[in-house]
Amino acid sequence: MTSNPPPQTQPQPHKQKQKQLILNAFAMQSPSHLNPGLHRYPKDQGRNYTSLKHWTQLAQKLEAAKFHAIFFADVLGGYDVYKGPANLEPTIPAGAQFPINDPLYSIPALAAATETISFGVTASTTYDAPYAMARRFSTVDHLSNGRVGWNIVTSYLESAARNFGLDTQVEHDERYRIADEYLDVVYKLWEGSWREGAVNTGGRDGVTGYGYADPKGVRQIHHRGKYFTVPGPHLCEPSVQRTPFLLQAGTSTAGKAFAAKHAEAIFLNGQSPELVRPSVESVREQARALGRDPEAIKIVAGVLVIVGRTDEEARKKFEEYARFGDREGALALFGGWSGYDLSGYDEEQDFRFVEQPAVRSMVNHWASTVPGMEGKKWNKKTIAEYLILGGNGAKIIGGPQTVADELERWVQVADVDGFNLSYASVPETFDDIIEFLVPELQRRGIFHTEYAVPGGTMRENMTGERGQTRLDESHPGAKYVWREGEEVPKYAVQ
Ligand SMILES: Cc1cc2nc3c(=O)[nH]c(=O)nc-3n(C[C@H](O)[C@H](O)[C@H](O)COP(=O)(O)O)c2cc1C
């Protein structure tokens, strides 16, 4: 959940450039993601989320349309704040991100059914040990031939904290300090525990004489920090990417600093490109200050696109979807994202004027930025209707030209590199995007007709650079690389 501050200065459009867009599908292995209740829409297949076929068919369809990736969001608890505490009654009928399966297990099967499309998977640094996490991602990177990415989250649900044995969540900025050390641990495991070339390949066994791998090429990492003690070595031999492609979506000051340091792709939400632009500039500026190439960081905006043959057809479709939305489910999502239970307030309460400062500021921000809501009362009904499709991301509704114009405007004004496309109904939203929008973007020369590296890794295809399979040199994880010929990795030399 995010709310961006209003821009301080009038943004000027960036000079015209033909950026090739990144397009990802933004999904969740749950009956609904950012569309509570839409499993009731007759054509929706959200309730098939437990079927592998549902996901392999979607992956194949998106690959045929040259989508870069499917990005799976994930949470580790239910949205139980609304009408709470600890009450899932409004959430369950809506299928609002509950029940939810762990997306990582499906990735090898999705990879086996496809050649090039990649898979971003959300996993939390707050609740999962780095040693185990590193192993799971290495395994999937092996089995997908380098097509997995990790969306690094620090988590935000109290219900997750309680179920992992805590009384309450670890404090917000402390979660990011833990995450920062966590990343050091996994970089050491992925990059610095197995020397390049340590594993004998192609029958070199007999030639080198040291068997499966050189025992001197596998070392303990001896990590002893404030939060973690991990001796190593890494349990898995090096996978294709070693470090999976790194994505992140924090929007607070600590979240942006973390992203500027670690992320290779950053995911931002906001109502308009004018509002997202300061966040893009701030992250790129911080990355530059850390010695990273700011343009190498891919910025991807979350949007809901409803496209039809014409503007009118798209608008009607949106209204039809909205009829199936579950308002209680939307308020439950709000409760989980914000931590505030709106159920105690009167139906007519306008939250622009409520006493609770965090809610007031969030709602005032929406009131001043959500298009078409001028003069509207922001009561529970309005909040629910606003969040019911596409959550807090921008919604772009129209015929192919209207939508393509608006996406181009996002690129020019906010300097984003692409979009995470959420759905109102799965797979119909993607079917429409593939039928109506993708050809228009290709006609304009802003979306590829073939992958940069067919059969390549996630990092190669997200950066568009053949051979860019490993972390780039300016990334902080690169300092842990253990190169061939080195007795120990450079970082470990005292
Ligand atoms: C577009 C977007 C998508 C996100 N997806 C997830 C997710 O799938 N799982 C999760 O636990 N957090 C998710 N988050 C939450 C963030 O990773 C982060 O934990 C949250 O925004 C709190 O950090 P912050 O205060 O730095 O923003 C998402 C945030 C944004 C903006």
The ligand as an ORCA input file, in Angstrom:
! r2SCAN-3c Opt
* xyz 0 1
  C       3.006     -2.032     -5.681
  C       3.324     -2.700     -4.392
  C       3.265     -4.100     -4.308
  C       3.547     -4.753     -3.126
  N       3.458     -6.110     -3.031
  C       3.657     -6.697     -1.832
  C       3.491     -8.090     -1.653
  O       3.190     -8.824     -2.583
  N       3.666     -8.607     -0.409
  C       4.019     -7.842      0.655
  O       4.174     -8.373      1.758
  N       4.203     -6.515      0.503
  C       4.007     -5.945     -0.697
  N       4.145     -4.600     -0.822
  C       4.522     -3.852      0.369
  C       5.945     -3.375      0.346
  O       6.886     -4.312     -0.075
  C       6.339     -2.847      1.688
  O       6.458     -3.879      2.639
  C       5.314     -1.919      2.194
  O       5.052     -0.995      1.184
  C       5.814     -1.286      3.472
  O       7.056     -0.731      3.254
  P       7.171      0.791      3.019
  O       6.692      1.393      4.287
  O       8.612      1.033      2.725
  O       6.302      1.167      1.861
  C       3.876     -3.968     -2.012
  C       3.950     -2.570     -2.108
  C       3.681     -1.931     -3.279
  C       3.778     -0.444     -3.342
*
